[in-house]
Amino acid sequence: MRIKLALRMAPFALFVAAACCGVSFAQSHGGEVTGGAFSTVGVGVKISTLGVGIDAATPLIHRFNLRGGFNMFRYSRPITNDGIQYQGSLRFQSVEAHLDYYFLGPLHVSPGILLYNGNQVTATAVVPGGQNFSLGGVSYQSSAADPVNGSGLVDFVRVSPKVMLGVGSLVPRNGRHFGYMAEIGMAYMGPANVELNMTGSVCDPTGVNCRTISSDSTVQANITAQQNKIQNDIYPYRFYPILSVGFGYRF
């Protein structure tokens, strides 16, 4: 099972363009939010590689905002890997908090944390009877009398640090009510936890010598090897790239 994600050049160009326009806008519309810490609040909606989300922000001291929000996304599709048919479900669900530091007009750097990282992939697995498949590089055939089936899970640590670089604000320093934010960054989710459980009976590739998975230590070792293979495939995503665009309203 592989999770594939690529940041395209078009969204990156959009981010750069937004940053340039934001700096120009800030230079022609200066000023600070009146009042002190927590004197106002801005609420916005966004779309990102963490899903669709809602953020809220409030000013702290000069050049600093406090911001928090949550993200959600659901997606399901069938996946075939090494002859095993998975019905995979991607579930993104997270709660985050940031400290936004505005170092140049609307440009900001935002260290933060995923207070709850519920991002995971779950899957049910099935190999129809009589079909060949492989586990850990070893070929088997699923028993026609007791077909192979199982489940899979990929998840990550529950709390993850992150850092973002962006332009815009939900509590604009020019005193206006409508704001926007465009950000790029990453979260460190750590190495994935991968679980692969399989039941049923396997046979030799020719369909003979059938035995239950639970009774064959070699098959169980190959399931572990397949689990490790999946873990190695998604290892690069311990540094998860984030691209986010949204807009909001300051009350």
C-alpha positions as CSV (number, residue, x, y, z in Angstrom):
1,M,0.0,0.0,0.0
2,R,1.5,3.3,-1.0
3,I,0.5,6.8,-0.2
4,K,1.5,9.1,-3.0
5,L,1.4,12.9,-2.8
6,A,3.1,15.5,-5.1
7,L,3.1,19.2,-4.7
8,R,2.6,20.6,-8.2
9,M,4.3,23.7,-9.5
10,A,1.0,25.5,-10.2
11,P,-0.1,25.7,-6.5
12,F,3.5,26.8,-5.6
13,A,3.4,29.5,-8.2
14,L,0.0,30.6,-6.8
15,F,1.5,30.8,-3.3
16,V,4.4,32.9,-4.6
17,A,2.1,35.2,-6.5
18,A,-0.1,35.6,-3.4
19,A,3.0,36.5,-1.3
20,C,4.1,39.2,-3.8
21,C,0.6,40.7,-3.9
22,G,0.4,40.6,-0.2
23,V,3.6,42.5,0.3
24,S,2.5,45.1,-2.2
25,F,-0.9,45.4,-0.5
26,A,0.7,45.8,3.0
27,Q,3.0,48.5,1.7
28,S,0.0,50.6,0.5
29,H,-2.3,49.8,3.4
30,G,-0.4,50.0,6.6
31,G,-1.7,50.1,10.2
32,E,-2.2,47.8,13.1
33,V,-5.3,46.2,14.6
34,T,-6.6,48.5,17.3
35,G,-6.7,47.2,20.9
36,G,-4.5,44.8,22.7
37,A,-4.2,41.0,23.1
38,F,-7.4,39.1,22.3
39,S,-9.1,42.3,21.3
40,T,-10.6,40.8,18.2
41,V,-11.0,37.4,16.5
42,G,-10.9,36.2,12.9
43,V,-12.5,33.0,11.6
44,G,-11.7,31.4,8.3
45,V,-12.1,28.4,6.1
46,K,-9.3,26.7,4.2
47,I,-8.3,23.8,2.0
48,S,-5.0,22.1,2.5
49,T,-3.1,18.8,2.1
50,L,-4.5,18.0,5.6
51,G,-8.1,18.4,4.3
52,V,-10.8,21.0,4.6
53,G,-10.6,23.0,7.7
54,I,-11.7,25.9,9.9
55,D,-9.3,28.3,11.7
56,A,-9.7,31.0,14.3
57,A,-7.1,33.6,15.2
58,T,-6.6,36.5,17.6
59,P,-3.8,39.0,18.1
60,L,-1.4,38.7,21.0
61,I,1.3,41.3,21.1
62,H,2.8,43.4,18.2
63,R,3.5,41.1,15.2
64,F,2.2,37.9,16.9
65,N,-1.1,36.1,16.4
66,L,-2.4,33.0,18.1
67,R,-4.2,30.6,15.7
68,G,-5.9,27.3,16.0
69,G,-8.2,25.1,14.0
70,F,-9.1,21.6,12.7
71,N,-9.0,19.7,9.4
72,M,-11.0,16.8,8.0
73,F,-11.0,14.7,4.8
74,R,-12.3,11.3,3.7
75,Y,-11.5,9.3,0.6
76,S,-12.0,5.7,-0.3
77,R,-10.8,3.6,-3.3
78,P,-9.7,0.1,-4.2
79,I,-6.0,-0.7,-4.2
80,T,-4.2,-3.8,-5.5
81,N,-0.7,-4.5,-4.2
82,D,1.2,-7.8,-4.9
83,G,-2.0,-9.5,-5.9
84,I,-3.9,-8.5,-2.7
85,Q,-7.0,-6.5,-3.3
86,Y,-7.5,-3.8,-0.7
87,Q,-10.5,-1.5,-0.2
88,G,-8.6,1.5,1.2
89,S,-10.0,4.4,3.2
90,L,-8.0,7.6,3.8
91,R,-9.1,9.5,6.9
92,F,-7.5,12.8,7.7
93,Q,-8.6,14.3,11.0
94,S,-6.4,16.8,13.0
95,V,-6.5,19.7,15.5
96,E,-3.7,22.2,15.3
97,A,-2.4,25.4,16.9
98,H,0.1,28.0,15.7
99,L,2.0,31.1,16.8
100,D,2.1,33.4,13.8
101,Y,5.1,35.8,13.7
102,Y,4.8,38.6,11.1
103,F,8.3,39.5,10.2
104,L,7.6,41.6,7.1
105,G,4.1,43.0,6.5
106,P,1.8,40.0,5.8
107,L,4.7,37.5,5.6
108,H,4.8,35.2,8.6
109,V,6.5,32.1,10.0
110,S,4.4,29.9,12.1
111,P,5.8,27.2,14.4
112,G,3.0,25.0,15.5
113,I,1.8,21.6,16.6
114,L,-0.8,19.0,15.6
115,L,-2.4,18.6,19.0
116,Y,-4.3,15.6,17.7
117,N,-3.1,13.7,14.6
118,G,-5.8,11.3,13.6
119,N,-4.6,10.9,10.0
120,Q,-4.7,7.2,9.0
121,V,-5.3,4.7,6.2
122,T,-7.4,1.6,6.9
123,A,-8.1,-1.2,4.5
124,T,-9.9,-4.5,4.2
125,A,-8.0,-7.1,2.2
126,V,-9.2,-10.1,0.2
127,V,-7.6,-12.5,-2.3
128,P,-10.2,-14.5,-4.2
129,G,-9.9,-18.2,-4.0
130,G,-7.6,-19.6,-6.7
131,Q,-5.7,-16.3,-7.2
132,N,-2.0,-16.1,-6.8
133,F,-0.4,-13.3,-4.6
134,S,2.8,-12.6,-2.8
135,L,3.8,-11.9,0.8
136,G,7.3,-10.7,1.6
137,G,8.4,-11.7,-1.9
138,V,7.1,-15.3,-1.6
139,S,4.3,-16.5,-3.9
140,Y,1.1,-18.2,-2.7
141,Q,-2.3,-19.1,-4.0
142,S,-5.4,-18.3,-2.0
143,S,-7.4,-21.4,-1.0
144,A,-10.6,-21.9,-2.9
145,A,-12.2,-23.5,0.2
146,D,-10.9,-20.9,2.6
147,P,-9.9,-17.7,0.8
148,V,-7.4,-15.3,2.3
149,N,-8.8,-12.0,3.8
150,G,-7.6,-9.5,6.3
151,S,-7.2,-5.9,7.3
152,G,-4.6,-3.2,7.3
153,L,-3.9,0.0,9.1
154,V,-1.4,2.8,8.7
155,D,-1.3,5.6,11.3
156,F,1.1,8.0,12.9
157,V,2.0,9.5,16.3
158,R,-0.9,11.5,17.8
159,V,1.1,14.7,18.4
160,S,3.2,16.2,15.7
161,P,5.3,19.4,15.4
162,K,5.0,21.5,12.3
163,V,6.2,24.7,10.8
164,M,4.6,26.9,8.1
165,L,5.7,29.9,6.1
166,G,3.0,32.1,4.6
167,V,1.3,35.3,3.7
168,G,-1.9,36.9,5.0
169,S,-3.8,37.0,8.2
170,L,-7.2,36.2,9.6
171,V,-6.9,39.4,11.7
172,P,-5.5,41.8,9.1
173,R,-3.1,44.5,10.4
174,N,-4.6,47.1,8.0
175,G,-7.9,47.1,10.0
176,R,-10.0,45.5,7.3
177,H,-12.5,42.7,8.0
178,F,-11.7,40.3,5.2
179,G,-8.4,38.4,5.2
180,Y,-6.7,35.6,3.5
181,M,-3.9,33.1,4.2
182,A,-1.6,31.1,1.9
183,E,1.0,28.9,3.5
184,I,3.5,26.2,2.7
185,G,5.4,24.0,5.2
186,M,5.6,20.5,6.7
187,A,4.7,18.4,9.8
188,Y,6.9,15.8,11.3
189,M,4.6,12.8,11.7
190,G,7.3,10.3,12.5
191,P,7.7,6.8,11.0
192,A,4.3,5.3,10.3
193,N,2.8,2.5,12.3
194,V,1.8,-0.3,9.9
195,E,-0.4,-3.3,10.9
196,L,-1.3,-6.1,8.5
197,N,-3.5,-9.0,9.7
198,M,-4.5,-11.9,7.4
199,T,-6.6,-15.0,8.0
200,G,-7.7,-17.9,5.8
201,S,-5.7,-20.6,4.1
202,V,-2.8,-20.4,1.6
203,C,-1.6,-23.0,-0.9
204,D,1.6,-23.4,-3.0
205,P,1.4,-21.4,-6.3
206,T,0.2,-24.6,-8.0
207,G,-2.8,-24.9,-5.6
208,V,-1.5,-27.8,-3.5
209,N,-0.3,-28.2,0.1
210,C,-3.0,-25.8,1.5
211,R,-2.8,-24.8,5.2
212,T,-4.2,-22.1,7.4
213,I,-2.2,-19.0,7.8
214,S,-2.3,-19.2,11.6
215,S,-0.7,-22.7,11.6
216,D,2.3,-21.8,9.3
217,S,5.0,-19.7,11.0
218,T,6.7,-19.1,7.6
219,V,3.6,-17.5,6.2
220,Q,3.3,-15.4,9.3
221,A,6.9,-14.3,8.9
222,N,6.2,-13.3,5.3
223,I,3.2,-11.2,6.4
224,T,5.6,-9.4,8.8
225,A,8.0,-8.9,5.8
226,Q,5.1,-7.5,3.7
227,Q,4.2,-5.2,6.6
228,N,7.8,-3.9,6.7
229,K,7.8,-3.4,3.0
230,I,4.8,-1.1,3.2
231,Q,6.4,0.7,6.1
232,N,9.5,1.3,4.0
233,D,7.5,2.5,1.0
234,I,5.9,5.3,3.1
235,Y,8.9,6.2,5.2
236,P,9.6,9.4,3.3
237,Y,6.2,10.8,4.4
238,R,7.3,11.1,8.0
239,F,8.0,14.7,6.9
240,Y,4.5,15.5,5.5
241,P,4.3,18.4,3.1
242,I,1.5,20.9,3.7
243,L,0.1,23.5,1.3
244,S,-2.8,25.6,2.5
245,V,-5.0,28.4,1.1
246,G,-8.0,30.0,2.8
247,F,-9.9,33.2,3.6
248,G,-11.7,34.6,6.6
249,Y,-13.5,37.4,8.3
250,R,-12.3,39.5,11.3
251,F,-15.1,40.4,13.7
